[in-house]
């Protein structure tokens, strides 16, 4: 299921009250994504796999850039801000990854 792109004005911005540009997301989008993930069973994110293997986690590209883009569009994102800060802190602690792997 894809999100529909809102109409654009001559300035390239959304016609919806001339608010920040973006995509209209249907109200049932989250439920559809959750429903699609059930057949996958239990899984770990690529970031978790990298962290547990002691590899660099892509904190900036996965969490930092969306946060910067959101701020640039005027969005308040307190949960992502907190998650980003915590992940940056964890990613900068070399002993954290080895501790996650266990003995």
For each residue, the residues with C-beta under 8 A, 3 or more apart:
1: 26 29 32
2:
3: 23 24 25 26 29
4: 23 24 26
5: 8 23 24
6: 14 15 16 22 23 24
7: 14 15
8: 5 12 13 14 15 21
9: 12 13 14 15 18
10:
11:
12: 8 9 21
13: 8 9 18 19 20 21
14: 6 7 8 9 17 18 19 20 21 22
15: 6 7 8 9 18
16: 6 19 24
17: 14
18: 9 13 14 15
19: 13 14 16
20: 13 14 73 74 75
21: 8 12 13 14 73
22: 6 14 73
23: 3 4 5 6
24: 3 4 5 6 16
25: 3 29
26: 1 3 4 29 32
27:
28: 31 32
29: 1 3 25 26 32 33
30: 33 34
31: 28 34 35
32: 1 26 28 29 35 36
33: 29 30 36 37
34: 30 31 37 38
35: 31 32 38
36: 32 33 39
37: 33 34 40
38: 34 35
39: 36
40: 37 43
41:
42:
43: 40
44: 48 49 52
45: 48 49
46: 49 50
47: 50 51 57 58 62
48: 44 45 51 52
49: 44 45 46 52 53
50: 46 47 53 55 56 57 58
51: 47 48 54 55 57 90 91 96 97 100
52: 44 48 49 97 100 101
53: 49 50 97 101
54: 51 97 98 101
55: 50 51 97
56: 50 91
57: 47 50 51 87 90 91
58: 47 50 61 62
59: 62 63 64 84 87 88 91
60: 63 64 65
61: 58 64 65
62: 47 58 59 65 66
63: 59 60 66 67 80 83 84 87
64: 59 60 61 67 68 84 88
65: 60 61 62 68 69
66: 62 63 69 70 80
67: 63 64 70 71 77 80 81 84
68: 64 65 71 72
69: 65 66 72 73
70: 66 67 73 75 77 80
71: 67 68 74 75 77
72: 68 69
73: 20 21 22 69 70
74: 20 71
75: 20 70 71
76:
77: 67 70 71 80 81
78: 81 82
79: 82 83
80: 63 66 67 70 77 83 84
81: 67 77 78 84 85
82: 78 79 85 86
83: 63 79 80 86 87
84: 59 63 64 67 80 81 87 88
85: 81 82 88 89
86: 82 83 89 90
87: 57 59 63 83 84 90 91
88: 59 64 84 85 91 92
89: 85 86 92 93
90: 51 57 86 87 93 96
91: 51 56 57 59 87 88
92: 88 89
93: 89 90 96 97
94: 97 98
95: 98 99
96: 51 90 93 99 100
97: 51 52 53 54 55 93 94 100 101
98: 54 94 95 101
99: 95 96 102
100: 51 52 96 97
101: 52 53 54 97 98
102: 99
103:
